[in-house]
Amino acid sequence: MDVDPTVLPSGTGCVECDAVGGWWVHLRRCAACGHIGCCDDSLGQHATAHWRDTGHPVIRSFEPGEDWFWSYATDDYYDGPRLAPPDCHPAEQPVPGPRGRVPKDWMKRLQSRGR
């Protein structure tokens, strides 16, 4: 199933980044299982990795004020249902986040990746 509106999010931050004390730019929620992963602008790109590992193609933004869905399978926006709350990470969590783990040179790190 591509979307399960009853499943809860796995937490308030990227599962893989949290496991290693890392940081992220934006968060994405798997619409099938609730896995929270970081976006492709983040160093880890864990939301996309989750799709590749599981085959769960539909994500929803996990950012405050954003309610869009994306399908990796079609490479396009997806018209999804309302998902079980919460709809986003806590509003007080900064972007990038989380507080206290984002290096001062985070922009430089993002710009220099892949070189």
Rosetta constraint file for C-alpha pairs under 8 A:
AtomPair CA 1 CA 32 HARMONIC 6.50 0.50
AtomPair CA 1 CA 56 HARMONIC 7.96 0.50
AtomPair CA 2 CA 31 HARMONIC 6.78 0.50
AtomPair CA 2 CA 32 HARMONIC 5.27 0.50
AtomPair CA 2 CA 56 HARMONIC 6.05 0.50
AtomPair CA 2 CA 57 HARMONIC 6.46 0.50
AtomPair CA 2 CA 58 HARMONIC 6.12 0.50
AtomPair CA 3 CA 31 HARMONIC 4.78 0.50
AtomPair CA 3 CA 32 HARMONIC 4.32 0.50
AtomPair CA 3 CA 33 HARMONIC 7.89 0.50
AtomPair CA 3 CA 58 HARMONIC 6.94 0.50
AtomPair CA 3 CA 80 HARMONIC 7.71 0.50
AtomPair CA 4 CA 31 HARMONIC 6.10 0.50
AtomPair CA 4 CA 32 HARMONIC 4.93 0.50
AtomPair CA 4 CA 33 HARMONIC 6.96 0.50
AtomPair CA 4 CA 83 HARMONIC 7.66 0.50
AtomPair CA 5 CA 31 HARMONIC 7.12 0.50
AtomPair CA 5 CA 32 HARMONIC 7.77 0.50
AtomPair CA 5 CA 81 HARMONIC 6.72 0.50
AtomPair CA 5 CA 82 HARMONIC 6.47 0.50
AtomPair CA 5 CA 83 HARMONIC 4.37 0.50
AtomPair CA 5 CA 84 HARMONIC 5.80 0.50
AtomPair CA 6 CA 83 HARMONIC 6.46 0.50
AtomPair CA 6 CA 84 HARMONIC 5.30 0.50
AtomPair CA 7 CA 32 HARMONIC 7.49 0.50
AtomPair CA 7 CA 33 HARMONIC 6.15 0.50
AtomPair CA 7 CA 34 HARMONIC 5.93 0.50
AtomPair CA 7 CA 83 HARMONIC 7.55 0.50
AtomPair CA 7 CA 84 HARMONIC 6.21 0.50
AtomPair CA 8 CA 33 HARMONIC 7.75 0.50
AtomPair CA 8 CA 34 HARMONIC 5.57 0.50
AtomPair CA 8 CA 84 HARMONIC 5.70 0.50
AtomPair CA 8 CA 85 HARMONIC 6.72 0.50
AtomPair CA 8 CA 86 HARMONIC 7.66 0.50
AtomPair CA 9 CA 29 HARMONIC 6.85 0.50
AtomPair CA 9 CA 33 HARMONIC 7.67 0.50
AtomPair CA 9 CA 34 HARMONIC 4.12 0.50
AtomPair CA 9 CA 35 HARMONIC 6.04 0.50
AtomPair CA 9 CA 36 HARMONIC 6.51 0.50
AtomPair CA 9 CA 84 HARMONIC 7.89 0.50
AtomPair CA 9 CA 85 HARMONIC 7.70 0.50
AtomPair CA 9 CA 86 HARMONIC 7.27 0.50
AtomPair CA 10 CA 15 HARMONIC 7.41 0.50
AtomPair CA 10 CA 34 HARMONIC 5.46 0.50
AtomPair CA 10 CA 35 HARMONIC 5.09 0.50
AtomPair CA 10 CA 36 HARMONIC 5.85 0.50
AtomPair CA 11 CA 15 HARMONIC 7.43 0.50
AtomPair CA 11 CA 35 HARMONIC 7.92 0.50
AtomPair CA 11 CA 36 HARMONIC 6.72 0.50
AtomPair CA 12 CA 36 HARMONIC 7.41 0.50
AtomPair CA 12 CA 88 HARMONIC 7.61 0.50
AtomPair CA 12 CA 89 HARMONIC 4.96 0.50
AtomPair CA 12 CA 90 HARMONIC 7.05 0.50
AtomPair CA 13 CA 17 HARMONIC 7.78 0.50
AtomPair CA 13 CA 18 HARMONIC 6.71 0.50
AtomPair CA 13 CA 27 HARMONIC 7.02 0.50
AtomPair CA 13 CA 36 HARMONIC 6.28 0.50
AtomPair CA 13 CA 37 HARMONIC 7.23 0.50
AtomPair CA 13 CA 89 HARMONIC 7.00 0.50
AtomPair CA 13 CA 98 HARMONIC 7.65 0.50
AtomPair CA 14 CA 18 HARMONIC 5.90 0.50
AtomPair CA 14 CA 24 HARMONIC 7.37 0.50
AtomPair CA 14 CA 27 HARMONIC 6.69 0.50
AtomPair CA 14 CA 36 HARMONIC 5.04 0.50
AtomPair CA 14 CA 37 HARMONIC 4.29 0.50
AtomPair CA 14 CA 38 HARMONIC 5.46 0.50
AtomPair CA 14 CA 46 HARMONIC 7.51 0.50
AtomPair CA 15 CA 19 HARMONIC 6.26 0.50
AtomPair CA 15 CA 35 HARMONIC 7.30 0.50
AtomPair CA 15 CA 36 HARMONIC 6.00 0.50
AtomPair CA 15 CA 37 HARMONIC 6.12 0.50
AtomPair CA 16 CA 20 HARMONIC 6.76 0.50
AtomPair CA 16 CA 37 HARMONIC 7.17 0.50
AtomPair CA 16 CA 46 HARMONIC 6.95 0.50
AtomPair CA 17 CA 21 HARMONIC 5.95 0.50
AtomPair CA 17 CA 22 HARMONIC 4.42 0.50
AtomPair CA 17 CA 23 HARMONIC 5.86 0.50
AtomPair CA 17 CA 24 HARMONIC 7.25 0.50
AtomPair CA 17 CA 38 HARMONIC 7.88 0.50
AtomPair CA 17 CA 44 HARMONIC 7.35 0.50
AtomPair CA 18 CA 22 HARMONIC 5.85 0.50
AtomPair CA 18 CA 23 HARMONIC 7.42 0.50
AtomPair CA 21 CA 101 HARMONIC 7.15 0.50
AtomPair CA 22 CA 101 HARMONIC 6.58 0.50
AtomPair CA 22 CA 102 HARMONIC 7.83 0.50
AtomPair CA 23 CA 42 HARMONIC 7.98 0.50
AtomPair CA 23 CA 96 HARMONIC 7.28 0.50
AtomPair CA 23 CA 97 HARMONIC 5.70 0.50
AtomPair CA 23 CA 98 HARMONIC 6.13 0.50
AtomPair CA 23 CA 101 HARMONIC 5.92 0.50
AtomPair CA 23 CA 102 HARMONIC 5.70 0.50
AtomPair CA 24 CA 38 HARMONIC 5.76 0.50
AtomPair CA 24 CA 39 HARMONIC 7.56 0.50
AtomPair CA 24 CA 42 HARMONIC 5.14 0.50
AtomPair CA 24 CA 43 HARMONIC 7.08 0.50
AtomPair CA 24 CA 44 HARMONIC 7.61 0.50
AtomPair CA 24 CA 95 HARMONIC 7.88 0.50
AtomPair CA 24 CA 96 HARMONIC 5.67 0.50
AtomPair CA 24 CA 97 HARMONIC 5.64 0.50
AtomPair CA 24 CA 98 HARMONIC 7.33 0.50
AtomPair CA 24 CA 102 HARMONIC 7.80 0.50
AtomPair CA 25 CA 38 HARMONIC 6.90 0.50
AtomPair CA 25 CA 39 HARMONIC 6.84 0.50
AtomPair CA 25 CA 41 HARMONIC 6.41 0.50
AtomPair CA 25 CA 42 HARMONIC 5.10 0.50
AtomPair CA 25 CA 95 HARMONIC 5.89 0.50
AtomPair CA 25 CA 96 HARMONIC 4.18 0.50
AtomPair CA 25 CA 97 HARMONIC 6.41 0.50
AtomPair CA 26 CA 38 HARMONIC 5.77 0.50
AtomPair CA 26 CA 39 HARMONIC 5.42 0.50
AtomPair CA 26 CA 41 HARMONIC 7.51 0.50
AtomPair CA 26 CA 42 HARMONIC 7.07 0.50
AtomPair CA 26 CA 62 HARMONIC 7.72 0.50
AtomPair CA 26 CA 63 HARMONIC 6.92 0.50
AtomPair CA 26 CA 95 HARMONIC 6.66 0.50
AtomPair CA 26 CA 96 HARMONIC 6.53 0.50
AtomPair CA 26 CA 97 HARMONIC 7.94 0.50
AtomPair CA 27 CA 36 HARMONIC 6.61 0.50
AtomPair CA 27 CA 37 HARMONIC 5.76 0.50
AtomPair CA 27 CA 38 HARMONIC 4.58 0.50
AtomPair CA 27 CA 39 HARMONIC 5.64 0.50
AtomPair CA 27 CA 47 HARMONIC 7.96 0.50
AtomPair CA 27 CA 61 HARMONIC 6.45 0.50
AtomPair CA 27 CA 62 HARMONIC 5.18 0.50
AtomPair CA 27 CA 63 HARMONIC 6.33 0.50
AtomPair CA 27 CA 89 HARMONIC 7.97 0.50
AtomPair CA 28 CA 36 HARMONIC 5.66 0.50
AtomPair CA 28 CA 37 HARMONIC 5.37 0.50
AtomPair CA 28 CA 38 HARMONIC 5.92 0.50
AtomPair CA 28 CA 39 HARMONIC 6.13 0.50
AtomPair CA 28 CA 47 HARMONIC 6.19 0.50
AtomPair CA 28 CA 59 HARMONIC 6.16 0.50
AtomPair CA 28 CA 60 HARMONIC 5.70 0.50
AtomPair CA 28 CA 61 HARMONIC 4.69 0.50
AtomPair CA 28 CA 62 HARMONIC 4.96 0.50
AtomPair CA 28 CA 63 HARMONIC 7.67 0.50
AtomPair CA 29 CA 34 HARMONIC 5.69 0.50
AtomPair CA 29 CA 35 HARMONIC 5.67 0.50
AtomPair CA 29 CA 36 HARMONIC 4.61 0.50
AtomPair CA 29 CA 37 HARMONIC 6.48 0.50
AtomPair CA 29 CA 47 HARMONIC 7.55 0.50
AtomPair CA 29 CA 59 HARMONIC 5.29 0.50
AtomPair CA 29 CA 60 HARMONIC 5.11 0.50
AtomPair CA 29 CA 61 HARMONIC 6.11 0.50
AtomPair CA 29 CA 62 HARMONIC 5.73 0.50
AtomPair CA 30 CA 34 HARMONIC 4.84 0.50
AtomPair CA 30 CA 35 HARMONIC 5.10 0.50
AtomPair CA 30 CA 36 HARMONIC 6.44 0.50
AtomPair CA 30 CA 37 HARMONIC 7.90 0.50
AtomPair CA 30 CA 47 HARMONIC 7.53 0.50
AtomPair CA 30 CA 56 HARMONIC 7.08 0.50
AtomPair CA 30 CA 57 HARMONIC 7.91 0.50
AtomPair CA 30 CA 58 HARMONIC 6.19 0.50
AtomPair CA 30 CA 59 HARMONIC 4.48 0.50
AtomPair CA 30 CA 60 HARMONIC 6.48 0.50
AtomPair CA 31 CA 56 HARMONIC 7.81 0.50
AtomPair CA 31 CA 58 HARMONIC 5.58 0.50
AtomPair CA 31 CA 59 HARMONIC 5.17 0.50
AtomPair CA 31 CA 60 HARMONIC 6.35 0.50
AtomPair CA 31 CA 83 HARMONIC 7.67 0.50
AtomPair CA 32 CA 56 HARMONIC 6.23 0.50
AtomPair CA 32 CA 58 HARMONIC 7.12 0.50
AtomPair CA 35 CA 50 HARMONIC 7.96 0.50
AtomPair CA 36 CA 47 HARMONIC 7.03 0.50
AtomPair CA 36 CA 62 HARMONIC 7.84 0.50
AtomPair CA 37 CA 45 HARMONIC 7.41 0.50
AtomPair CA 37 CA 46 HARMONIC 4.87 0.50
AtomPair CA 37 CA 47 HARMONIC 4.21 0.50
AtomPair CA 37 CA 48 HARMONIC 7.94 0.50
AtomPair CA 37 CA 50 HARMONIC 7.47 0.50
AtomPair CA 38 CA 42 HARMONIC 6.05 0.50
AtomPair CA 38 CA 44 HARMONIC 6.77 0.50
AtomPair CA 38 CA 45 HARMONIC 5.48 0.50
AtomPair CA 38 CA 46 HARMONIC 5.12 0.50
AtomPair CA 38 CA 47 HARMONIC 5.34 0.50
AtomPair CA 39 CA 44 HARMONIC 7.97 0.50
AtomPair CA 39 CA 45 HARMONIC 5.29 0.50
AtomPair CA 39 CA 46 HARMONIC 6.78 0.50
AtomPair CA 39 CA 47 HARMONIC 5.87 0.50
AtomPair CA 39 CA 48 HARMONIC 7.37 0.50
AtomPair CA 40 CA 44 HARMONIC 7.58 0.50
AtomPair CA 40 CA 45 HARMONIC 4.54 0.50
AtomPair CA 40 CA 46 HARMONIC 7.67 0.50
AtomPair CA 40 CA 47 HARMONIC 7.50 0.50
AtomPair CA 40 CA 48 HARMONIC 7.05 0.50
AtomPair CA 41 CA 45 HARMONIC 6.99 0.50
AtomPair CA 41 CA 110 HARMONIC 7.58 0.50
AtomPair CA 42 CA 110 HARMONIC 7.30 0.50
AtomPair CA 43 CA 110 HARMONIC 6.68 0.50
AtomPair CA 43 CA 113 HARMONIC 7.63 0.50
AtomPair CA 45 CA 49 HARMONIC 6.45 0.50
AtomPair CA 46 CA 50 HARMONIC 5.95 0.50
AtomPair CA 47 CA 51 HARMONIC 6.50 0.50
AtomPair CA 47 CA 59 HARMONIC 7.98 0.50
AtomPair CA 48 CA 52 HARMONIC 6.36 0.50
AtomPair CA 49 CA 53 HARMONIC 6.07 0.50
AtomPair CA 50 CA 54 HARMONIC 5.92 0.50
AtomPair CA 50 CA 55 HARMONIC 7.73 0.50
AtomPair CA 50 CA 56 HARMONIC 7.48 0.50
AtomPair CA 51 CA 55 HARMONIC 5.00 0.50
AtomPair CA 51 CA 56 HARMONIC 4.97 0.50
AtomPair CA 51 CA 57 HARMONIC 5.61 0.50
AtomPair CA 51 CA 72 HARMONIC 7.62 0.50
AtomPair CA 52 CA 56 HARMONIC 7.73 0.50
AtomPair CA 57 CA 71 HARMONIC 5.34 0.50
AtomPair CA 57 CA 72 HARMONIC 4.99 0.50
AtomPair CA 57 CA 73 HARMONIC 5.56 0.50
AtomPair CA 58 CA 69 HARMONIC 6.79 0.50
AtomPair CA 58 CA 70 HARMONIC 5.61 0.50
AtomPair CA 58 CA 71 HARMONIC 4.40 0.50
AtomPair CA 58 CA 72 HARMONIC 6.34 0.50
AtomPair CA 58 CA 73 HARMONIC 7.79 0.50
AtomPair CA 58 CA 78 HARMONIC 7.51 0.50
AtomPair CA 59 CA 69 HARMONIC 5.53 0.50
AtomPair CA 59 CA 70 HARMONIC 5.34 0.50
AtomPair CA 59 CA 71 HARMONIC 6.47 0.50
AtomPair CA 60 CA 67 HARMONIC 6.80 0.50
AtomPair CA 60 CA 68 HARMONIC 5.73 0.50
AtomPair CA 60 CA 69 HARMONIC 4.20 0.50
AtomPair CA 60 CA 70 HARMONIC 6.28 0.50
AtomPair CA 61 CA 66 HARMONIC 6.07 0.50
AtomPair CA 61 CA 67 HARMONIC 6.12 0.50
AtomPair CA 61 CA 68 HARMONIC 5.94 0.50
AtomPair CA 61 CA 69 HARMONIC 6.50 0.50
AtomPair CA 61 CA 88 HARMONIC 7.55 0.50
AtomPair CA 62 CA 66 HARMONIC 7.19 0.50
AtomPair CA 62 CA 67 HARMONIC 7.89 0.50
AtomPair CA 62 CA 87 HARMONIC 6.22 0.50
AtomPair CA 62 CA 88 HARMONIC 4.23 0.50
AtomPair CA 62 CA 89 HARMONIC 6.11 0.50
AtomPair CA 63 CA 87 HARMONIC 7.78 0.50
AtomPair CA 63 CA 88 HARMONIC 4.95 0.50
AtomPair CA 63 CA 89 HARMONIC 6.16 0.50
AtomPair CA 64 CA 87 HARMONIC 7.51 0.50
AtomPair CA 64 CA 88 HARMONIC 5.27 0.50
AtomPair CA 64 CA 89 HARMONIC 6.80 0.50
AtomPair CA 64 CA 90 HARMONIC 7.72 0.50
AtomPair CA 64 CA 91 HARMONIC 6.28 0.50
AtomPair CA 67 CA 87 HARMONIC 7.91 0.50
AtomPair CA 68 CA 77 HARMONIC 7.29 0.50
AtomPair CA 68 CA 78 HARMONIC 7.56 0.50
AtomPair CA 68 CA 79 HARMONIC 7.87 0.50
AtomPair CA 69 CA 77 HARMONIC 5.71 0.50
AtomPair CA 69 CA 78 HARMONIC 5.04 0.50
AtomPair CA 69 CA 79 HARMONIC 6.54 0.50
AtomPair CA 69 CA 80 HARMONIC 6.28 0.50
AtomPair CA 70 CA 75 HARMONIC 7.25 0.50
AtomPair CA 70 CA 76 HARMONIC 5.85 0.50
AtomPair CA 70 CA 77 HARMONIC 4.36 0.50
AtomPair CA 70 CA 78 HARMONIC 5.12 0.50
AtomPair CA 71 CA 75 HARMONIC 5.61 0.50
AtomPair CA 71 CA 76 HARMONIC 5.63 0.50
AtomPair CA 71 CA 77 HARMONIC 6.03 0.50
AtomPair CA 71 CA 78 HARMONIC 5.85 0.50
AtomPair CA 72 CA 76 HARMONIC 7.15 0.50
AtomPair CA 83 CA 87 HARMONIC 7.17 0.50
AtomPair CA 89 CA 93 HARMONIC 6.94 0.50
AtomPair CA 93 CA 97 HARMONIC 6.43 0.50
AtomPair CA 93 CA 98 HARMONIC 6.08 0.50
AtomPair CA 93 CA 99 HARMONIC 6.59 0.50
AtomPair CA 94 CA 98 HARMONIC 6.16 0.50
AtomPair CA 94 CA 99 HARMONIC 6.19 0.50
AtomPair CA 96 CA 102 HARMONIC 6.84 0.50
AtomPair CA 97 CA 101 HARMONIC 6.89 0.50
AtomPair CA 97 CA 102 HARMONIC 6.01 0.50
AtomPair CA 98 CA 102 HARMONIC 6.62 0.50
AtomPair CA 102 CA 106 HARMONIC 6.60 0.50
AtomPair CA 105 CA 109 HARMONIC 6.37 0.50
AtomPair CA 106 CA 110 HARMONIC 6.31 0.50
AtomPair CA 107 CA 111 HARMONIC 6.20 0.50
AtomPair CA 108 CA 112 HARMONIC 6.09 0.50
AtomPair CA 109 CA 113 HARMONIC 6.27 0.50
